Amino acid sequence: MTTHYHDLNKEKFLELIFKTTELKEFLSFMLQRGNITMSQPLQTLEKSVGKVITVQLKSNQQYTGRLRITDQYMNLILEDCSEVEDGKISKRYGQAFLRGNNILFIKIE
């Protein structure tokens, strides 16, 4: 069965990243598209300071904001941070600290 990754919604994406058999194929697809870099993720994140990012936590909470600072543990401080539920802003925060070990993935806008 062939999966068309560009057609995935959030639920299907989360389901697929936990299936080891399809993870390698998915990561290969994302690398080919240039959506992720595997060689130096911390450097990629450091270069993204000042850019708007979306962070999905393991608890399924999602936050969007401008990356102010990061460290070697991928702890993040976001400015103009908003919590997003069902594609809509549910709460706004001035600044937010997100602990790196709670992060599922980061999307750089």
C-alpha positions in Angstrom: 0.0 0.0 0.0 1.4 3.4 -1.0 0.8 6.3 1.3 0.6 9.8 -0.2 2.2 11.8 2.6 1.3 15.2 1.2 -2.4 14.3 1.7 -2.0 13.6 5.5 -4.0 15.4 8.1 -2.8 15.9 11.7 -4.3 12.7 13.0 -2.9 10.5 10.2 0.5 12.2 10.6 0.7 11.4 14.3 -0.5 7.8 13.7 2.2 7.3 11.0 5.1 8.6 13.0 4.5 6.0 15.7 4.5 3.1 13.1 8.1 2.0 12.8 7.5 0.2 9.5 6.5 3.4 7.7 8.7 5.9 9.6 11.8 5.3 7.4 9.7 5.9 4.2 8.1 9.0 5.7 11.4 10.5 6.7 12.9 9.8 3.3 9.9 11.6 1.7 10.3 14.6 4.0 14.1 14.8 3.4 13.6 14.7 -0.4 11.1 17.6 -0.2 13.5 19.6 2.0 11.0 19.8 4.8 13.4 18.4 7.4 17.1 18.2 7.9 18.5 15.2 9.7 22.2 16.1 9.9 22.2 19.0 12.3 18.7 19.7 13.8 20.1 21.9 16.6 21.9 24.1 14.1 18.7 24.3 12.0 16.7 25.4 15.0 19.4 27.9 16.1 19.2 29.5 12.6 15.4 29.8 13.0 15.7 32.2 15.9 13.5 35.2 15.0 11.2 33.1 12.8 7.7 31.9 13.5 7.5 28.2 14.4 4.7 25.8 15.4 5.5 23.3 18.1 3.5 20.1 18.7 3.9 18.6 22.1 3.6 15.0 23.0 0.4 15.9 24.9 -1.1 17.0 21.5 -1.1 20.7 22.6 0.1 23.0 19.8 1.8 26.4 20.1 2.8 29.0 17.5 5.1 31.9 18.1 8.3 33.6 17.2 11.4 31.7 18.4 13.3 33.8 20.8 15.9 31.4 22.1 16.8 27.7 22.1 19.4 25.5 23.8 21.2 22.2 23.4 18.2 20.4 24.9 15.7 22.0 22.5 14.1 24.0 25.3 12.4 26.9 23.6 11.2 30.4 24.5 8.5 31.7 22.2 7.4 35.3 21.9 3.8 36.3 20.9 2.9 32.7 21.6 -0.6 31.3 21.0 -2.1 28.0 21.9 -3.9 26.5 18.9 -6.8 24.1 19.1 -8.6 22.8 16.0 -6.8 25.3 13.8 -7.9 28.3 15.9 -6.2 30.4 18.6 -7.6 29.4 22.0 -5.2 31.3 24.2 -2.5 34.0 23.9 0.6 34.3 25.9 3.3 37.0 25.8 6.1 34.5 26.2 6.1 30.8 26.8 8.8 28.3 27.8 8.5 24.9 26.2 10.6 22.1 27.6 12.5 20.2 24.9 11.7 16.7 26.2 7.9 17.4 25.8 8.2 18.3 22.1 7.0 15.9 19.5 7.9 18.0 16.4 8.7 21.6 15.3 7.5 23.2 12.1 9.5 26.2 10.9 7.1 28.6 9.0 
